[in-house]
Amino acid sequence: MNNMRMLSEEEETSDGVEVTWEDQKQINTFAKLNARLRGIEDELERLKQEKEALDDLSTELELMDEDQIVLYKLGESFLHLSQADALARLEIDQASVSSQLGELGGVAEECERGMKDLKVRLYAKFGKAINLDE
């Protein structure tokens, strides 16, 4: 059975709060922060996987014989490195990934704080008339 019905004029306008230019700018800012946060979360997930792979590689390299040559990927190229040189390079890469994770984590927290502040302001004005959930 179809439960759709037309809203009465009273239902249609009962939550009718006027949207000012400032309100619209806040809504747009919230949308931008939300989109940015989603992108940052994707990048954080990628970096976490990369860090896990580097940690696994570190374990493997430590178990190798010291006189073995390792093919180490650097950008788009592979280099022949000794086990010690590969471990040194790996430590640099791990530090870089950890640093990027920390920076992006801070940016994500900043976006979340901004979104929380905007949610409070917009829900205070518009109540149920606005949906800021994902």
TORTORKE-85768 format. One line per 3 residues: number of its first residue (from 0); their letters; for each residue x, y, z of N, C-alpha, C, O. Coordinates in pm, 1 decimal. Layout:
<recs>
NUM) a) X,Y,Z,X,Y,Z,X,Y,Z,X,Y,Z; ...;
</recs>
This chain:
<recs>
0) mnn) 83.6,-117.9,0.0,0.0,0.0,0.0,88.0,124.0,0.0,192.9,125.5,64.4; 47.4,225.5,-69.8,125.5,347.5,-81.4,92.1,441.3,34.2,-23.1,482.2,49.3; 192.6,476.2,116.8,172.0,563.0,232.3,210.9,706.8,204.9,224.2,786.6,297.7;
3) mrm) 229.0,740.2,79.7,267.8,877.0,46.7,144.9,966.8,49.5,36.0,928.9,6.4; 166.1,1086.3,101.5,57.1,1183.8,104.1,117.8,1322.1,91.3,236.7,1341.8,116.6; 37.0,1415.4,52.7,83.6,1553.1,42.1,84.3,1616.2,180.3,-1.8,1587.5,263.4;
6) lse) 181.9,1702.0,203.9,186.6,1774.5,329.7,86.1,1888.4,326.8,64.8,1953.1,224.3; 25.8,1910.4,441.0,-62.8,2026.1,450.1,23.3,2151.6,455.9,142.8,2144.0,484.4; -36.5,2265.8,429.1,40.4,2391.1,431.3,103.2,2414.2,567.6,215.1,2464.7,576.6;
9) eee) 32.5,2377.9,673.3,85.0,2395.9,809.3,209.4,2309.5,831.4,308.0,2356.5,888.1; 205.3,2182.9,786.8,320.5,2093.9,801.2,437.4,2141.9,715.8,553.8,2128.6,753.7; 404.4,2196.9,601.8,507.3,2241.8,508.6,585.1,2361.3,562.5,705.7,2372.3,540.7;
12) tsd) 516.7,2449.7,632.1,580.8,2573.4,676.6,609.3,2576.2,825.9,662.3,2675.7,875.1; 576.1,2470.9,900.0,594.1,2475.0,1045.2,740.6,2486.4,1084.4,771.4,2551.3,1184.4; 831.3,2426.3,1010.1,973.2,2434.3,1040.2,1042.4,2538.0,952.5,1165.3,2541.8,945.8;
15) gve) 966.1,2620.1,886.9,1021.5,2713.8,790.3,1101.9,2825.4,854.8,1047.7,2931.0,887.3; 1228.4,2802.3,872.9,1319.0,2904.4,923.5,1391.0,2961.7,802.3,1437.4,2887.5,715.7; 1399.8,3091.2,796.9,1463.1,3154.7,682.1,1613.8,3126.5,683.0,1680.4,3138.9,785.8;
18) vtw) 1664.9,3088.8,567.1,1807.0,3061.6,552.3,1874.2,3188.4,503.0,1848.8,3234.4,391.7; 1959.5,3243.8,586.4,2030.5,3366.3,548.7,2157.2,3329.9,472.4,2195.2,3213.1,464.2; 2221.9,3432.3,416.5,2346.9,3412.1,343.9,2453.0,3354.4,437.7,2531.1,3268.3,397.0;
21) edq) 2456.5,3400.3,560.8,2553.0,3348.7,659.2,2525.9,3201.3,688.9,2618.8,3121.6,701.5; 2398.3,3166.0,699.9,2362.8,3025.4,722.8,2410.5,2939.0,606.3,2466.5,2831.2,626.1; 2387.6,2987.6,485.7,2426.6,2912.2,366.9,2578.3,2894.4,361.9,2627.1,2787.8,324.4;
24) kqi) 2653.2,2998.5,399.8,2799.0,2987.5,403.3,2842.3,2882.8,505.9,2936.4,2807.1,482.0; 2772.8,2878.9,621.3,2805.9,2778.9,723.2,2774.9,2637.7,674.3,2851.3,2544.7,700.1; 2663.9,2621.7,604.4,2627.1,2491.4,549.2,2731.0,2447.6,446.2,2772.3,2331.7,444.4;
27) ntf) 2772.5,2539.9,361.1,2874.8,2509.0,260.3,3007.9,2474.8,325.4,3077.0,2383.1,280.9; 3044.2,2547.1,429.3,3168.8,2518.6,501.5,3162.8,2379.7,563.1,3260.9,2305.6,559.0; 3048.0,2344.1,620.1,3031.1,2210.6,677.9,3049.7,2104.1,570.0,3117.5,2003.7,592.1;
30) akl) 2989.4,2126.5,453.8,3000.6,2029.0,344.6,3145.8,2015.2,299.0,3192.3,1904.4,272.4; 3217.3,2127.2,289.9,3359.1,2122.2,249.6,3442.1,2047.1,353.2,3525.4,1963.7,317.8; 3419.3,2076.6,480.8,3493.1,2007.1,587.1,3462.9,1857.7,585.5,3552.1,1775.3,605.6;
33) nar) 3336.9,1823.4,561.5,3296.9,1683.0,557.2,3366.6,1610.9,441.7,3417.6,1500.2,458.7; 3368.6,1674.1,324.5,3434.6,1613.0,208.5,3585.2,1600.3,233.9,3646.0,1498.5,200.8; 3643.6,1702.8,291.9,3787.4,1699.2,322.6,3818.5,1587.9,422.2,3917.3,1516.0,407.2;
36) lrg) 3733.8,1574.1,523.9,3753.8,1470.2,624.9,3746.2,1331.0,562.5,3825.3,1243.2,597.3; 3652.4,1310.3,471.1,3641.2,1179.2,404.8,3768.1,1148.5,326.7,3817.2,1035.6,330.2; 3821.8,1247.7,256.3,3946.1,1228.6,182.4,4062.5,1198.6,275.5,4145.5,1112.5,246.2;
39) ied) 4068.7,1269.5,387.2,4175.5,1247.9,484.7,4165.2,1108.3,544.9,4266.5,1041.3,565.0; 4043.3,1064.6,573.4,4025.7,930.0,629.9,4072.1,823.2,531.6,4131.9,723.5,572.0; 4045.1,843.3,403.5,4092.6,748.5,301.7,4245.2,746.1,297.4,4305.9,639.3,290.0;
42) ele) 4306.4,863.7,302.2,4451.9,873.3,299.7,4513.0,811.7,426.0,4615.9,744.5,419.4; 4448.6,835.1,541.1,4496.5,775.0,665.7,4493.1,622.1,657.0,4585.8,555.0,702.4; 4388.3,568.6,599.8,4377.9,423.5,585.4,4488.9,370.9,494.1,4549.1,267.3,522.4;
45) rlk) 4515.5,442.2,385.3,4621.9,401.1,294.4,4757.6,404.1,364.6,4838.1,312.3,349.2; 4782.6,510.6,441.9,4909.3,523.1,512.6,4924.2,416.7,621.5,5034.5,367.0,644.8; 4815.3,381.9,687.6,4821.2,275.5,789.2,4857.6,142.2,725.7,4935.4,65.2,782.1;
48) qek) 4801.5,115.1,608.6,4835.7,-8.2,538.1,4982.1,-5.7,493.8,5051.7,-106.9,501.8; 5028.0,109.7,447.5,5168.1,122.1,406.5,5261.1,102.7,525.9,5364.6,37.1,514.2; 5224.4,159.8,641.0,5306.0,144.6,761.9,5311.6,-1.5,803.8,5417.5,-51.5,842.0;
51) eal) 5199.0,-69.6,796.8,5195.0,-212.1,831.0,5284.8,-292.2,736.4,5356.6,-382.0,780.3; 5281.0,-260.3,607.6,5365.7,-329.6,509.8,5513.4,-302.4,538.7,5596.3,-392.8,528.6; 5546.2,-178.8,574.3,5685.1,-145.9,606.9,5731.3,-217.5,733.6,5846.1,-261.1,742.3;
54) ddl) 5642.6,-229.4,830.7,5676.4,-302.6,953.2,5702.6,-450.2,923.1,5796.3,-509.7,976.3; 5618.4,-508.5,837.1,5638.3,-648.5,797.2,5771.1,-664.3,722.8,5844.5,-760.9,744.0; 5800.3,-568.5,636.3,5925.4,-572.4,561.0,6045.1,-562.1,655.3,6146.0,-629.7,635.2;
57) ste) 6034.4,-479.7,755.6,6142.1,-464.5,853.3,6171.2,-597.9,922.0,6287.1,-635.5,939.6; 6066.9,-667.7,960.0,6083.7,-797.9,1023.7,6152.6,-895.4,928.7,6243.0,-968.7,968.8; 6109.5,-895.8,803.3,6169.4,-985.8,704.6,6317.0,-953.7,681.5,6399.8,-1044.2,672.0;
60) lel) 6349.3,-825.2,672.6,6488.1,-785.4,648.9,6578.8,-822.4,766.8,6694.3,-860.5,747.6; 6526.1,-810.9,887.2,6606.4,-845.5,1004.5,6637.2,-994.5,1010.2,6738.2,-1035.2,1067.5; 6550.4,-1075.6,951.2,6570.9,-1220.5,951.1,6662.5,-1267.5,838.8,6706.3,-1382.5,838.7;
63) mde) 6691.7,-1179.7,743.4,6775.7,-1215.6,629.2,6923.0,-1222.9,668.9,6964.6,-1167.7,770.7; 6999.2,-1291.3,587.1,7144.4,-1292.5,603.7,7198.9,-1154.7,569.1,7148.0,-1088.1,478.9; 7301.5,-1112.5,640.1,7357.6,-978.9,620.0,7427.3,-963.0,486.0,7441.5,-850.9,437.1;
66) dqi) 7471.0,-1072.8,425.6,7544.0,-1061.7,300.2,7453.8,-1069.6,176.8,7502.9,-1062.7,64.1; 7323.8,-1083.7,196.7,7232.0,-1090.2,83.2,7202.8,-950.2,29.5,7200.2,-852.1,103.8; 7181.0,-944.3,-101.2,7142.7,-819.7,-168.3,6989.9,-815.0,-176.3,6924.2,-915.5,-203.6;
69) vly) 6936.1,-697.1,-152.0,6791.5,-677.7,-147.0,6750.2,-584.6,-260.4,6817.7,-485.3,-287.3; 6639.3,-616.6,-326.6,6578.9,-522.9,-421.5,6485.3,-432.7,-341.2,6384.9,-478.8,-286.9; 6518.9,-305.0,-334.3,6440.6,-210.6,-255.1,6372.9,-112.7,-348.9,6438.2,-50.7,-432.9;
72) klg) 6242.5,-98.9,-334.6,6166.2,-8.7,-421.1,6177.2,133.9,-369.1,6147.7,162.4,-253.0; 6220.1,221.9,-457.3,6231.7,362.9,-425.5,6160.1,439.1,-536.5,6212.4,453.7,-646.9; 6040.7,487.2,-506.1,5959.5,552.8,-609.1,5913.4,449.7,-710.6,5842.0,355.5,-676.3;
75) esf) 5954.1,467.6,-835.8,5917.0,375.7,-942.8,6029.6,279.6,-977.8,6015.8,197.4,-1068.3; 6141.2,289.9,-906.0,6259.8,210.9,-938.2,6291.8,111.8,-827.4,6247.4,127.4,-713.6; 6368.7,10.5,-861.8,6418.6,-85.1,-764.5,6569.7,-72.1,-758.4,6636.5,-67.3,-861.7;
78) lhl) 6623.0,-66.3,-638.0,6766.4,-54.0,-617.6,6820.4,-181.8,-553.9,6752.3,-244.6,-472.8; 6940.5,-219.5,-590.0,7008.8,-331.3,-525.4,7082.2,-273.5,-404.8,7176.0,-195.3,-420.5; 7039.5,-312.0,-283.9,7100.7,-261.9,-161.9,7142.7,-378.0,-73.4,7086.0,-487.0,-80.0;
81) sqa) 7242.0,-353.0,8.6,7278.5,-453.1,108.7,7168.8,-455.0,214.2,7085.9,-364.2,221.9; 7170.1,-559.1,294.1,7067.0,-571.7,397.2,7072.3,-453.4,494.1,6968.0,-401.3,533.6; 7193.0,-410.5,532.6,7209.2,-298.6,626.3,7159.0,-167.4,564.2,7090.9,-89.2,630.6;
84) dal) 7192.5,-143.9,437.9,7146.8,-22.3,370.0,6994.2,-22.0,353.0,6929.0,81.5,366.9; 6939.7,-139.1,322.9,6794.5,-149.6,307.9,6724.5,-121.3,440.5,6621.6,-53.9,443.4; 6780.2,-172.5,550.4,6721.7,-145.0,682.8,6729.2,4.5,715.8,6634.3,60.6,770.6;
87) arl) 6840.7,68.5,682.8,6855.0,211.7,708.2,6753.0,290.7,626.7,6689.0,382.3,678.3; 6738.4,254.8,499.5,6641.7,322.5,412.8,6498.9,298.2,462.5,6414.4,387.6,458.1; 6473.9,177.8,508.9,6341.7,141.9,560.0,6306.5,223.9,683.6,6191.9,266.0,699.4;
90) eid) 6403.5,246.8,771.0,6378.0,329.2,889.9,6338.7,470.8,849.9,6250.3,530.6,911.3; 6403.8,524.5,747.4,6369.5,658.4,697.6,6226.0,659.5,643.6,6148.8,751.1,672.1; 6191.5,556.9,565.5,6056.0,548.2,509.2,5951.3,532.3,619.6,5843.8,591.8,612.1;
93) qas) 5982.2,452.5,721.7,5888.5,434.1,832.8,5867.6,565.8,908.1,5755.0,599.3,944.9; 5975.0,639.3,930.4,5963.6,768.5,998.7,5879.6,866.4,916.5,5799.8,942.1,971.7; 5898.0,864.3,785.9,5821.5,952.4,697.5,5671.9,920.1,704.5,5588.7,1010.1,715.8;
96) vss) 5639.0,791.9,697.6,5498.4,750.6,702.7,5438.4,785.1,838.6,5324.6,831.6,845.8; 5513.1,762.8,945.9,5463.5,796.4,1079.9,5438.2,946.2,1092.3,5339.2,988.4,1152.1; 5527.4,1025.8,1035.9,5511.3,1170.8,1039.0,5385.9,1213.0,962.0,5308.8,1296.9,1008.6;
99) qlg) 5366.4,1154.4,844.5,5247.2,1186.1,764.5,5120.1,1145.4,838.4,5020.3,1217.4,834.9; 5123.5,1030.4,905.2,5007.4,985.8,982.4,4974.3,1086.0,1092.8,4857.6,1118.8,1114.5; 5076.7,1134.1,1162.0,5054.8,1231.3,1268.6,4997.2,1361.7,1217.1,4904.2,1417.2,1275.7;
102) elg) 5052.8,1410.4,1107.2,5005.0,1536.1,1049.1,4859.9,1523.9,1003.1,4776.9,1610.1,1032.1; 4830.6,1416.3,931.5,4693.0,1398.5,882.8,4595.3,1376.7,997.4,4480.4,1420.5,990.6; 4640.6,1309.3,1102.4,4554.9,1291.2,1220.0,4517.9,1425.0,1280.6,4403.5,1445.1,1321.3;
105) gva) 4613.8,1517.5,1287.3,4586.8,1651.9,1339.1,4490.5,1728.7,1251.4,4401.6,1797.6,1301.4; 4507.5,1717.1,1121.1,4416.8,1785.9,1027.6,4275.1,1728.0,1039.9,4176.5,1801.6,1035.1; 4266.5,1595.7,1055.6,4134.9,1532.0,1070.9,4065.9,1580.6,1198.1,3945.8,1607.6,1197.2;
108) eec) 4140.8,1591.8,1306.2,4082.6,1642.0,1431.4,4034.9,1785.9,1415.5,3929.9,1823.0,1467.9; 4111.6,1866.4,1343.7,4073.2,2004.6,1318.7,3942.6,2011.6,1239.2,3854.8,2092.0,1270.3; 3930.3,1927.3,1136.8,3806.5,1922.3,1057.6,3688.9,1879.8,1144.8,3580.4,1937.3,1136.2;
111) erg) 3710.9,1779.4,1228.3,3602.8,1730.6,1315.2,3558.5,1838.2,1413.4,3438.9,1852.5,1439.0; 3653.2,1914.4,1469.1,3616.8,2023.1,1560.9,3533.9,2128.3,1488.4,3432.6,2174.9,1540.7; 3576.6,2165.7,1368.3,3502.0,2264.5,1290.6,3362.0,2216.0,1257.7,3265.7,2292.2,1266.3;
114) mkd) 3350.4,2088.8,1220.0,3219.4,2032.2,1187.0,3129.7,2028.7,1310.6,3010.4,2057.8,1302.2; 3187.3,1993.0,1424.9,3108.7,1986.0,1548.6,3054.3,2124.2,1584.9,2938.1,2137.7,1623.1; 3138.5,2225.8,1572.6,3096.6,2363.0,1601.9,2984.2,2407.0,1508.3,2885.0,2465.3,1552.0;
117) lkv) 3000.9,2378.4,1379.1,2896.8,2416.1,1282.4,2767.9,2338.5,1306.0,2658.9,2393.9,1291.4; 2779.0,2210.4,1342.4,2658.8,2130.5,1371.9,2579.1,2192.7,1485.5,2456.8,2204.6,1477.9; 2650.4,2232.4,1591.6,2582.7,2292.6,1707.1,2507.1,2417.7,1664.4,2390.1,2435.8,1698.4;
120) rly) 2575.8,2504.2,1589.0,2511.3,2630.0,1546.7,2393.1,2605.7,1453.1,2286.8,2665.7,1468.8; 2413.2,2516.5,1355.0,2307.9,2495.3,1255.3,2189.2,2419.2,1312.7,2074.7,2451.6,1281.1; 2214.1,2319.0,1396.3,2102.2,2247.9,1458.8,2027.0,2338.3,1556.1,1905.7,2324.3,1572.2;
123) akf) 2097.6,2431.0,1621.1,2030.4,2524.3,1712.0,1931.8,2611.8,1635.4,1824.0,2644.3,1685.2; 1969.8,2649.1,1514.9,1881.1,2737.1,1437.2,1774.4,2658.9,1361.4,1658.2,2699.3,1359.3; 1812.3,2547.5,1299.1,1720.8,2478.8,1208.5,1655.7,2355.1,1268.5,1556.4,2307.3,1213.8;
126) gka) 1705.9,2302.8,1375.3,1646.9,2184.9,1439.6,1638.9,2066.5,1343.8,1737.5,2028.9,1280.3; 1519.4,2009.0,1334.9,1498.8,1891.0,1249.8,1491.0,1925.6,1100.7,1487.4,1836.2,1016.2; 1488.4,2053.9,1069.2,1473.7,2095.0,929.9,1603.7,2074.3,849.7,1603.9,2085.5,727.1;
129) inl) 1713.2,2044.3,919.7,1841.0,2024.4,851.6,1900.4,1891.3,897.5,1889.6,1853.0,1014.0; 1963.3,1822.1,802.3,2026.4,1695.5,832.9,2173.9,1705.9,801.9,2211.8,1717.0,685.3; 2257.7,1702.4,903.4,2401.4,1714.4,885.2,2473.4,1582.9,912.5,2596.0,1579.6,923.7;
132) de) 2397.4,1475.2,922.9,2457.7,1344.5,941.6,2492.2,1285.5,806.2,2437.1,1324.6,703.3; 2583.2,1191.8,808.6,2630.8,1133.6,682.5,2530.1,1038.6,623.0,2554.6,981.2,517.0;
</recs>
